[in-house]
Amino acid sequence: MYQLFCDSNCELWHTKVKDFGLNVIRMPYLLDDKEYFYDMGENTDLKAFFDKMRAGSAPKTQALNEYDYTQYFEPVLARGEDIYYITFSHQMSGTFQSMKAAIAALKEKYPEREIRYKDTKMISMGSGFVVYYGAKKYKEGASMDELDAYLDELISQTAMYFVVDDLTYLYRGGRISGASKVIGNMLGIKPLLSYSDDGRIVNIEKVKGKRKALSRLMDFMKAEGCELDQYKTYVMDADCREETEAFAQQLKNTFGDLDIELQTIGPVIGSHCGPGAVGLIFHAKKK
């Protein structure tokens, strides 16, 4: 028997986490010098978080250490169960060096137990999409080998695109220069971002204006979407729900009666994308 783990950077909503009985590794962030661990939206005031960012607060994210991972994993191993952990992209955080060190030490202590992890090569609900369908397979009784094979295929067919509203936050994260931030914000330039095959954020193109940016996200879904009637579509927003509600309606008008879920981006991801960001996640022919 094995236990299925995910982390809060997959951003699967807390009600879904409870329904599946998932073990969640909560990722930390600092806001106004106070440390928090994201709870998948259960008790976090997300609007207040983004309002603080608009008012000038600059939240920061942190990595877990080896001890933190040991505290999550060892109780499961000690009671005789194995672990399968679906992670966010390893290219986006140094936290996985600590995870691997913890796993190596635990394997020495519990040589009869198995610990596997699967890198989704994405973050936010790109990773959450994989966790959601992986958890369904887990609940259906899939073995670790069966889950491995299923997730490898699903990851290659999960598309995630997003647009940020204010380039200031990409600048703070070191992804663009100060000059690009100033000029881009002045001209209303919106970079369209996605993930490379190895899990890095990549700039697909730049467009002028948010409306055009959202239209391009829809174009990507037209070109790449596959079996959309069999999978959920997620629309993420960083406290701009009216905008994403209108966008979701446009998607339904274009693609038919999609199973769309709207969800607010959490504080760890929100620290890097800033208020007003919008993401689109869907099942694709190929990522």
RAWO-V867572 format. One record per residue. N is the residue number from 1. RES is the residue in one letter. SS is DSSP state (alpha for helix, beta for strand, coil for the rest). D_CENTER is the distance of its C-alpha to the mean C-alpha in Angstrom with 1 decimal. Layout:
BEGIN
n=N res=RES ss=SS d_center=D_CENTER
n=N res=RES ss=SS d_center=D_CENTER
END
This chain:
BEGIN
n=1 res=M ss=coil d_center=26.9
n=2 res=Y ss=beta d_center=23.4
n=3 res=Q ss=beta d_center=20.7
n=4 res=L ss=beta d_center=17.0
n=5 res=F ss=beta d_center=14.5
n=6 res=C ss=beta d_center=10.8
n=7 res=D ss=beta d_center=9.2
n=8 res=S ss=alpha d_center=8.2
n=9 res=N ss=alpha d_center=5.1
n=10 res=C ss=alpha d_center=3.9
n=11 res=E ss=coil d_center=5.6
n=12 res=L ss=coil d_center=8.1
n=13 res=W ss=coil d_center=11.1
n=14 res=H ss=alpha d_center=13.8
n=15 res=T ss=alpha d_center=16.4
n=16 res=K ss=alpha d_center=14.7
n=17 res=V ss=alpha d_center=14.1
n=18 res=K ss=alpha d_center=17.8
n=19 res=D ss=alpha d_center=18.9
n=20 res=F ss=alpha d_center=17.7
n=21 res=G ss=coil d_center=18.9
n=22 res=L ss=coil d_center=15.9
n=23 res=N ss=beta d_center=16.2
n=24 res=V ss=beta d_center=13.4
n=25 res=I ss=beta d_center=13.3
n=26 res=R ss=coil d_center=12.8
n=27 res=M ss=coil d_center=11.7
n=28 res=P ss=beta d_center=14.4
n=29 res=Y ss=beta d_center=15.0
n=30 res=L ss=beta d_center=18.4
n=31 res=L ss=beta d_center=19.7
n=32 res=D ss=coil d_center=23.4
n=33 res=D ss=coil d_center=23.9
n=34 res=K ss=beta d_center=22.8
n=35 res=E ss=beta d_center=20.2
n=36 res=Y ss=beta d_center=17.7
n=37 res=F ss=beta d_center=15.3
n=38 res=Y ss=coil d_center=12.5
n=39 res=D ss=coil d_center=13.8
n=40 res=M ss=coil d_center=11.2
n=41 res=G ss=coil d_center=13.4
n=42 res=E ss=coil d_center=16.6
n=43 res=N ss=coil d_center=18.7
n=44 res=T ss=coil d_center=16.8
n=45 res=D ss=coil d_center=18.5
n=46 res=L ss=alpha d_center=15.7
n=47 res=K ss=alpha d_center=18.5
n=48 res=A ss=alpha d_center=20.5
n=49 res=F ss=alpha d_center=17.7
n=50 res=F ss=alpha d_center=17.4
n=51 res=D ss=alpha d_center=21.2
n=52 res=K ss=alpha d_center=21.7
n=53 res=M ss=alpha d_center=19.8
n=54 res=R ss=alpha d_center=22.0
n=55 res=A ss=coil d_center=24.9
n=56 res=G ss=coil d_center=24.3
n=57 res=S ss=coil d_center=22.3
n=58 res=A ss=coil d_center=20.2
n=59 res=P ss=coil d_center=17.6
n=60 res=K ss=beta d_center=16.7
n=61 res=T ss=beta d_center=14.2
n=62 res=Q ss=coil d_center=15.7
n=63 res=A ss=coil d_center=15.6
n=64 res=L ss=coil d_center=16.9
n=65 res=N ss=coil d_center=20.3
n=66 res=E ss=alpha d_center=22.0
n=67 res=Y ss=alpha d_center=23.6
n=68 res=D ss=alpha d_center=20.4
n=69 res=Y ss=alpha d_center=19.2
n=70 res=T ss=alpha d_center=22.8
n=71 res=Q ss=alpha d_center=22.9
n=72 res=Y ss=alpha d_center=20.1
n=73 res=F ss=alpha d_center=21.4
n=74 res=E ss=alpha d_center=25.2
n=75 res=P ss=alpha d_center=26.1
n=76 res=V ss=alpha d_center=24.7
n=77 res=L ss=alpha d_center=26.6
n=78 res=A ss=alpha d_center=29.7
n=79 res=R ss=coil d_center=30.1
n=80 res=G ss=coil d_center=30.2
n=81 res=E ss=coil d_center=26.8
n=82 res=D ss=beta d_center=24.4
n=83 res=I ss=beta d_center=20.7
n=84 res=Y ss=beta d_center=17.9
n=85 res=Y ss=beta d_center=14.5
n=86 res=I ss=beta d_center=11.4
n=87 res=T ss=beta d_center=9.4
n=88 res=F ss=coil d_center=6.5
n=89 res=S ss=coil d_center=8.6
n=90 res=H ss=alpha d_center=12.0
n=91 res=Q ss=alpha d_center=12.9
n=92 res=M ss=alpha d_center=10.9
n=93 res=S ss=coil d_center=12.7
n=94 res=G ss=coil d_center=16.1
n=95 res=T ss=alpha d_center=15.2
n=96 res=F ss=alpha d_center=15.5
n=97 res=Q ss=alpha d_center=19.1
n=98 res=S ss=alpha d_center=19.8
n=99 res=M ss=alpha d_center=18.1
n=100 res=K ss=alpha d_center=20.4
n=101 res=A ss=alpha d_center=23.3
n=102 res=A ss=alpha d_center=22.9
n=103 res=I ss=alpha d_center=22.7
n=104 res=A ss=alpha d_center=25.8
n=105 res=A ss=alpha d_center=27.7
n=106 res=L ss=alpha d_center=26.9
n=107 res=K ss=alpha d_center=28.0
n=108 res=E ss=alpha d_center=31.3
n=109 res=K ss=alpha d_center=31.8
n=110 res=Y ss=coil d_center=30.7
n=111 res=P ss=coil d_center=31.8
n=112 res=E ss=coil d_center=32.0
n=113 res=R ss=coil d_center=28.4
n=114 res=E ss=coil d_center=25.5
n=115 res=I ss=beta d_center=22.0
n=116 res=R ss=beta d_center=19.6
n=117 res=Y ss=beta d_center=16.0
n=118 res=K ss=beta d_center=14.0
n=119 res=D ss=beta d_center=11.7
n=120 res=T ss=coil d_center=9.2
n=121 res=K ss=coil d_center=9.6
n=122 res=M ss=coil d_center=6.1
n=123 res=I ss=coil d_center=2.9
n=124 res=S ss=coil d_center=1.3
n=125 res=M ss=alpha d_center=4.1
n=126 res=G ss=alpha d_center=5.1
n=127 res=S ss=alpha d_center=4.6
n=128 res=G ss=alpha d_center=5.7
n=129 res=F ss=alpha d_center=8.4
n=130 res=V ss=alpha d_center=9.7
n=131 res=V ss=alpha d_center=9.8
n=132 res=Y ss=alpha d_center=11.6
n=133 res=Y ss=alpha d_center=14.1
n=134 res=G ss=alpha d_center=14.5
n=135 res=A ss=alpha d_center=15.4
n=136 res=K ss=alpha d_center=17.9
n=137 res=K ss=alpha d_center=19.5
n=138 res=Y ss=alpha d_center=19.7
n=139 res=K ss=alpha d_center=21.5
n=140 res=E ss=coil d_center=23.8
n=141 res=G ss=coil d_center=24.9
n=142 res=A ss=coil d_center=23.4
n=143 res=S ss=coil d_center=24.6
n=144 res=M ss=alpha d_center=22.4
n=145 res=D ss=alpha d_center=23.9
n=146 res=E ss=alpha d_center=23.2
n=147 res=L ss=alpha d_center=19.6
n=148 res=D ss=alpha d_center=19.4
n=149 res=A ss=alpha d_center=21.0
n=150 res=Y ss=alpha d_center=19.0
n=151 res=L ss=alpha d_center=15.5
n=152 res=D ss=alpha d_center=17.0
n=153 res=E ss=alpha d_center=18.0
n=154 res=L ss=alpha d_center=15.0
n=155 res=I ss=alpha d_center=12.7
n=156 res=S ss=alpha d_center=15.5
n=157 res=Q ss=coil d_center=15.4
n=158 res=T ss=beta d_center=11.9
n=159 res=A ss=beta d_center=11.8
n=160 res=M ss=beta d_center=9.4
n=161 res=Y ss=beta d_center=11.4
n=162 res=F ss=beta d_center=11.3
n=163 res=V ss=beta d_center=14.2
n=164 res=V ss=coil d_center=14.9
n=165 res=D ss=coil d_center=18.0
n=166 res=D ss=coil d_center=19.5
n=167 res=L ss=coil d_center=19.6
n=168 res=T ss=alpha d_center=20.6
n=169 res=Y ss=alpha d_center=17.1
n=170 res=L ss=alpha d_center=16.7
n=171 res=Y ss=alpha d_center=20.2
n=172 res=R ss=alpha d_center=19.5
n=173 res=G ss=coil d_center=16.8
n=174 res=G ss=coil d_center=19.5
n=175 res=R ss=coil d_center=18.1
n=176 res=I ss=coil d_center=21.1
n=177 res=S ss=coil d_center=24.7
n=178 res=G ss=alpha d_center=26.3
n=179 res=A ss=alpha d_center=28.5
n=180 res=S ss=alpha d_center=25.7
n=181 res=K ss=alpha d_center=24.1
n=182 res=V ss=alpha d_center=27.5
n=183 res=I ss=alpha d_center=28.6
n=184 res=G ss=alpha d_center=25.4
n=185 res=N ss=alpha d_center=25.3
n=186 res=M ss=alpha d_center=29.0
n=187 res=L ss=alpha d_center=28.7
n=188 res=G ss=coil d_center=25.7
n=189 res=I ss=beta d_center=23.8
n=190 res=K ss=beta d_center=20.3
n=191 res=P ss=beta d_center=18.4
n=192 res=L ss=beta d_center=16.4
n=193 res=L ss=beta d_center=13.5
n=194 res=S ss=beta d_center=11.8
n=195 res=Y ss=beta d_center=11.3
n=196 res=S ss=coil d_center=14.4
n=197 res=D ss=coil d_center=15.3
n=198 res=D ss=coil d_center=15.0
n=199 res=G ss=coil d_center=11.4
n=200 res=R ss=coil d_center=12.6
n=201 res=I ss=beta d_center=12.0
n=202 res=V ss=beta d_center=15.1
n=203 res=N ss=beta d_center=17.1
n=204 res=I ss=beta d_center=18.3
n=205 res=E ss=beta d_center=20.9
n=206 res=K ss=beta d_center=22.0
n=207 res=V ss=beta d_center=23.6
n=208 res=K ss=beta d_center=25.6
n=209 res=G ss=coil d_center=24.5
n=210 res=K ss=alpha d_center=21.5
n=211 res=R ss=alpha d_center=23.3
n=212 res=K ss=alpha d_center=23.8
n=213 res=A ss=alpha d_center=20.1
n=214 res=L ss=alpha d_center=19.1
n=215 res=S ss=alpha d_center=21.9
n=216 res=R ss=alpha d_center=20.7
n=217 res=L ss=alpha d_center=17.3
n=218 res=M ss=alpha d_center=19.5
n=219 res=D ss=alpha d_center=21.6
n=220 res=F ss=alpha d_center=18.9
n=221 res=M ss=alpha d_center=18.4
n=222 res=K ss=alpha d_center=22.2
n=223 res=A ss=alpha d_center=22.5
n=224 res=E ss=alpha d_center=19.8
n=225 res=G ss=beta d_center=19.1
n=226 res=C ss=coil d_center=20.6
n=227 res=E ss=coil d_center=21.5
n=228 res=L ss=coil d_center=19.8
n=229 res=D ss=coil d_center=22.1
n=230 res=Q ss=coil d_center=20.9
n=231 res=Y ss=coil d_center=17.1
n=232 res=K ss=coil d_center=15.1
n=233 res=T ss=beta d_center=13.9
n=234 res=Y ss=beta d_center=11.1
n=235 res=V ss=beta d_center=11.9
n=236 res=M ss=beta d_center=9.9
n=237 res=D ss=beta d_center=12.2
n=238 res=A ss=coil d_center=12.8
n=239 res=D ss=coil d_center=16.1
n=240 res=C ss=coil d_center=17.7
n=241 res=R ss=alpha d_center=18.0
n=242 res=E ss=alpha d_center=21.4
n=243 res=E ss=alpha d_center=20.1
n=244 res=T ss=alpha d_center=17.3
n=245 res=E ss=alpha d_center=19.9
n=246 res=A ss=alpha d_center=22.3
n=247 res=F ss=alpha d_center=19.8
n=248 res=A ss=alpha d_center=19.0
n=249 res=Q ss=alpha d_center=22.8
n=250 res=Q ss=alpha d_center=23.3
n=251 res=L ss=alpha d_center=21.0
n=252 res=K ss=alpha d_center=23.1
n=253 res=N ss=alpha d_center=26.3
n=254 res=T ss=alpha d_center=25.4
n=255 res=F ss=alpha d_center=24.0
n=256 res=G ss=coil d_center=25.6
n=257 res=D ss=coil d_center=24.6
n=258 res=L ss=coil d_center=20.9
n=259 res=D ss=coil d_center=18.9
n=260 res=I ss=beta d_center=16.6
n=261 res=E ss=beta d_center=14.4
n=262 res=L ss=beta d_center=13.9
n=263 res=Q ss=beta d_center=11.5
n=264 res=T ss=beta d_center=11.4
n=265 res=I ss=coil d_center=8.6
n=266 res=G ss=coil d_center=9.1
n=267 res=P ss=alpha d_center=11.4
n=268 res=V ss=alpha d_center=9.6
n=269 res=I ss=alpha d_center=7.4
n=270 res=G ss=alpha d_center=10.6
n=271 res=S ss=alpha d_center=12.8
n=272 res=H ss=alpha d_center=12.1
n=273 res=C ss=alpha d_center=11.9
n=274 res=G ss=coil d_center=14.6
n=275 res=P ss=coil d_center=16.0
n=276 res=G ss=coil d_center=16.4
n=277 res=A ss=coil d_center=13.3
n=278 res=V ss=beta d_center=12.5
n=279 res=G ss=beta d_center=10.0
n=280 res=L ss=beta d_center=11.2
n=281 res=I ss=beta d_center=10.0
n=282 res=F ss=beta d_center=13.0
n=283 res=H ss=beta d_center=15.0
n=284 res=A ss=beta d_center=16.9
n=285 res=K ss=coil d_center=20.1
n=286 res=K ss=coil d_center=18.4
n=287 res=K ss=coil d_center=15.2
END
